[in-house]
Amino acid sequence: MFGVGEGAMLPVLALSARHLGASSAGAGLIVALVSLGSLLANLPAAMLATRFGERRAMVGAALFALLALALCLAARDPWVFGVGVFMVGLASAVFLLARQTFLIEAVPLHMRARAMSTLGGTMRVGMFAGPFAAAGFIEWFGLNGAYWVAILAMMGAGAISLLVPDLETRTRRNGVPDPRPAMLGLMRAHARSFLTLGVAASLVSAIRACRQIVIPLWADHIGLDATSTALIYGLMGAADMLLFYPAGQIMDTRGRLWVTLPSTLIMATSLLAMPLTTGFTSLLAVSMVLGLGNGIGSGIIMTLGADCSPSAGRTSFLGIWRLITDTGGSGGPLLLSALTAAFSLATGIAVIGSVGLAASYMFWRWLPHRILR
């Protein structure tokens, strides 16, 4: 439901900003405020979830998102609209972190990868379905219809979260609550995990963020029209959703490396091959392979974060982990943009593909070659 809400509003943010009088550059900045808000809120989100519990944090985030969407609907100025968009990013960070921590605590270790992969897969299904739901409402209510879809979806997400029972996992046998390690202490104690697997996961986030950009850019570069580009992008998204559960099952039964390594290698190879495509068929084939590579890696960042996290201070650890990986997701498009401006689009895509090869090596070097029990 949360994915449907975000998927409904994201495609129309730039159009809404332009409708309110923002320039093209200003509209781009407003769209970026979602990611910026999510990035900045990761550590505060961890503090909120630790203080109030995951269920209350999810309910509160859904209510905050509803307030943000109401502000977007009421805005008559692009910067007021931008505040609402930024608030959606803040709510997203809280909701996603609390949801992940809740599921880690609720699911047995031997099913963890399947749970995380399904969690990532259902979010992708929601993000895929959201624009279609929005399209129907836009037909009747104009651009505001997309935000009404998001409001209904956020109400559903909040209601479901409200019905979920609290988890009693942070008490010792004598009933005394577990100590809550400080953020700086966690950073020092788990610096190796953050600097190895955390950085590798950050590189995966960078590739994922760039894949959404390179397909329309390269399609335009080789002369494809908007309809063909949208079809390629949509089919890639469909391929992305096919294999998330089998991939999680393989990680649980054979080990994390059996999925993580193929996923990064397939994405890297696909990106390296993309500048060689010259038409619709070849770009579609490469994009479908890229979607499958990303799809089998659904949940790998959350799974690895869960594996590395300690039982005491888990929420805070995951807040730091998300800050690292979200930094990669924000930095990847910036790197692609800089390389494209300095050299060429093909060079930028090739370098991003090489980032995938680097991530593959890091996973091979530091990811345990065994099954967690």
N, C-alpha and C positions, 0 to 999 in steps of 0.2 A: 504493500500500500504506500509506503514512503517512497519507493522507487517510482510508482505511478505518478505520485505528486510531483516529484522532481522532473520526471520525464515529460510531464504535461507542460510545465512552465519553461523549461530551459530553451526549447526551440524558438520561443516567441519573445524572450527577454530583449533581444536587440531591437526587434520590431516595435515593442512597446516603448522602449526608450526613445527611439526615433520619432514615434507618434507623439511623445510628450515634448519634443523639441530638441533632443540631444543630437549632437553631431555624430558622424560615423565613429570618430575616435572616442567620443564620450560614451556611445552605445557599447563599444568594445570594452571600455573600462568598467561599465556597469555589469556586463556579463561576467567579467573577471572577478567581481566582488563576491560571487558565490564561492569560488575556490579560495579567495583570500580570507573570507570569513571562516570557512572550514579550517584552513591552515592555522589561523590565529587562535581558534577556539579549542584546539586539541588538548592543550594542557589544562585550561580552565574546565573543559569538559570532564577530564579525568578527576579533577577535584570535586566537581559537582556530583558525579556518579559515585565517588567514594563516600562523600558526605551523606547523600540522600538515598543511595541504593539505585540499582540499575532500573528497576521498574518505574520508580518515581521520576528518574531522570528522563526516561523515554516519554512518559506522559507529559512531563513539563516541556520537553523539546517539541512535542507535537503541538501543544498549546501555544508555545512561542512562535512556531512556524505559522500557525493560524493567524496570530497577530501580525506577523510579517506579511502574509499574503493579503490580509485586509488592508494593510498600509499600501501595498502595491496597487490594489484596486482603487483606493481612495486618492492616490497620488495625482496631482495636477502639475507637478514639476519633476524633471528628470532626476534631480538629486534626492528629493524625497523618495522617489521610486527606488533610487540606488540604496537608500537606507534600508528599505524593505527587503531588497535583494540580498544585501549584506547580512541582514538578520536571518534570512533563510539559510545562508551558509553557516552561521553560528549554530542554528538549531540542528542542521545536518550533522555537524561534528559531534554534538552531544548525543543525538539519537543513535548514530552508527556506532560510536564507542560503547555506549551503554548496552546496546543490542548485542554486540560482539562479546563483551564481558559476560553478559547474562548467559549466552549460549555456551561459552566455554565452561562455565560453572555447572550448567545443567546437563551437559552431555558427557558420557564416559569417554576416557582417553582413547579407547580403541575405535571410537566412532567420530573422533574430533575432526579429521580431515573431511569426512563426508558431510558433517554438520557445517563446517566453514565453506565448503564448496557449494553446498545447497544454499547457504546464506548469500554467497556472492551470486549464484545463479538466479535466485529469486529476485534479487535487486536488479539484475540485468533484464529479467523478464518484465519487471515493472517499468524500467526505463524504456524498454522497447514498446510496451503497450501504451504508456502515457501519451505519446504524441498522437496516436490514433484516437484515443479517447478525447483528447483536446481538439482534434480536427472536427469531430462531430459537434462539440459545444461551440467552437468558433463559428461554425456555419450558422448557428442560431443567435449567438450573443456577441459576435465579433471577437477581438483579441482577449477581452475579459473572460470569455468562455474558458480559456486555458487555465486561468487562475481559479475559476469555480471548480473545475475538475481537481485541481491541486488541493483546494479546500476540502472537498469531499473525501479525497484520498487521505489527507492528514487527519481528518476526523476519524476515519476508519483505523488508521495506524494508532492514534491515541486511545481509541476505545479498546482495541485488541490488547494494547499494552496495559491498560487499566485492569483488564480481566485476568492477566497473567499473575499467578501467585508469586509472592516474594521468595527469594532463595535465602535459606539460612546456611550460608557456607563460611561465614567469617567469624565463627566462634570456636574456641577451644573446648576441650571436654569439660572443663570446669565452668564453662559459660562466659568466660572473660573474652571480650573481643580481641581479635588479632591486632598486633601493632600495625600502624600504617607508616611504612618507610617514607622518608622525605624524598622529594624529586631528585635533589642533588645526590643523595645517597644511592638511589637507584641507578642514576647515570654512572656513578663511579663503580658500583658493584657489577654492573652489567655492560660496562664499556665495550668489552670484546664482542658481545652479541650485537650491540648497536653499530659498531664499526665494521663488522664483517657481514653477517646476514642482513642487518638493517640497511646497510649501504647497497647490498645486492638487491634487496626488495625495493629500495628507492629507485634503482635503475630500471626495474620492471615497471614501476609506476610511470617513469619518464617515457618508456616505450609505449605504454598503453595510452598516455595522454597524446602522444604524437601521432599514433595510428589514426585517431579521429580527425586529424588535420591533414595528414599527407595524402589521403585518398582523394578528397575534393580538390586539393591543390594540384596533385599530379594529373588528375582527370582533366582539369582545366588546361594544364600545360600541354597535354597531348590532343586537345581540341574536342573533348567530349562535351555534350550539352548537359544542362542541369538535370533533365529526366534520367539520362543514362547514369550520371553520377549518383543520383538519389537511389537508383535501382541497385547499383553496386554496393553502396553503403548499407542499404537495407538488407541485402542478401548476406553481407558480411556479418551484420548484427544477428541474423537468424542462425548462421553457422556458429556464432559465438555462444549460443545458448544450448547447443546440442549435447555436449559431453561433460557438463559440470559434475553430475552425480557419479558416472563411471570413473572419472578422474579422481574424485575424492575417495572412492572405494579402493582404487589402486594405491593411493597414498597410505591408506589405513592398512592394507594387507601386504604391500611390497616395500613401502618406505617413501618418504617425501621426494627423494631424488628421482624416482622413476617417473614423476610427472613434471617436477620443477625444471629439470634439465631439458627434456624434450620441448616443453612449452617455450622456454627462452630461445632455444636453438631454432625452432620453427619460426618464431616471430622475427628473430634476427635475419634468418635466411630469406624470409619473405620480403622484408624491408630492403635488403641488399639487392633482391631481384626486381623490385618495383621500378627503378629507373630504366630497366631494360624493356619494360612494357611499352607498346606503341599504339594500342587500340583497346576497344571495349573488352574483347574476349580475353586477351592476355592480362589486362588489369583486373578483370573479374576473377580470373583463376588465382592470381597472386593474392588478391584481397580475401578470397574465400579461405585460402590456406592460412593467411594471417589471422582471420577470425577463428578458425579451428585451433590454431596455436594458442591464442589468447583464451579461448573457451576451455581448453583442457587445464589451463592454469587458473581457472576460477577458484578463488579462495586461498591461493597459495600464500599471499601476503598475510592474510588473517591467520592462516594455519601456522605459519612460521612464527608470527608474533605470539600466538598462543603457546607454542612449544617452548619458546625462549622465556616466557613470562613466569615470574615466581608466584606461588600461591599467595604470599603476603605482599601486598602492593601491586597486584596484577593490573588493576585499572589504571594506576599511575604509569606503570611500565608501558601499557598499551597506548596511553596518551603520548608518551615520548616516541614510541614506535610509529604511531600515525603521523606525528610531526615530521619525522625523518622521511617516511614514504611519501607524504603529501608534498614535501619540499621537492622531491624528485618529480612528482607529477606536475608541479608548477614550473620547475626548471627546465624540463624537457622541451616544451614548446618554445621557451625563450632561447634555448640553445639552437633549436631548429631554425627559428627566425633569424638569429644572428648569422648562422652559417649560410643560410639562403641569401641574406643581404650581402655577405662578404664574398661568397663564391657562386653557388647556384643551388637550385632546389634539389637537383640530383645529388649534389655533394652533401647537403644537409640530411637527406634521407639515408644516404650510405653511412654517414657518421652515426645516426641514431641506430641503424642496424648493427653497427660495430659495438654500440653500447650494450646491445643484447648479447653479443658474444662475450663481452666482459662480464656481464651478469652470469652467464652460463659457467664461465670459469670460476667465478667466486662461489657459486653454489656447489660446484664439483669440489672445490678446495675446502669449504667450511661446513657444508651441510652434512650431518651424520649419515653414513652409508648403512643405515640400519633402521629397523622398525621400532617405533616407540611403544613401550608397554607400560 
